[in-house]
Amino acid sequence: MTTTTSVQTTVPEITAEARADRLTKAGSAWAERIDADRSNAHLTYAVDGAGAGSVATTVRAGKHSFVVDEPSALAGDDAGTSPVEYALGALVGCQVVVYRLYAQQLGIPFDDIVIRAEADLDAARLFGADESVRSGFSEVRLDIELSGPETTERYDDLRAAVDEHCPVLDIFQNPTPVKTTITRA
């Protein structure tokens, strides 16, 4: 695995019409693939990570790579975002995608979306000081700000659809089996 990183710092601008067209085409294409063969909906994702520096990890995900690290208070070099911040970022990113997808499908337009995720974590379990607390987040709070022409009720309908269909929200809300193996190199 490569330990170099490449950071894309800009996201291409897109018009609302072009975004709507992309979302409609992607939704139609997926619906056709799934209707033709239900197994087409089964996706497998994989990332690879290797330890670097003090406690950092270089991660390769498809053609992208990034660094996960901790601040110095957690023995890191602060060379990248922390694992729990990446988890919150994954949730925010997935929410944005699913809000746009379902807004298009349900005909509930909005102009802009900004999401803030905030979570509480008790580090006592991490450091073995209190085995009675959860090692992960005790609560995650999402603050979703939509601007646009619809009523609060319509945006509540959109939120309900997103809550039902967001894959990363599902990961946060429901237990997911994890199988771990260790091999020696």
Protein Blocks (a to p, Z undefined) as FASTA:
>chain_A
ZZbdcddfbdcdddfklmmmmmmmmmmmmmmmmmmomklmpccdddddddehjllccdde
hjbccdddddfknopaolaccfklmmmmmmmmmmmmmmmmmmmmnopacfbdcddddddd
dfklmnopamkbcfbdfbdcdddddddjbdfklmmmmmmmmmmmmmklmmmmpccddddd
dddZZ
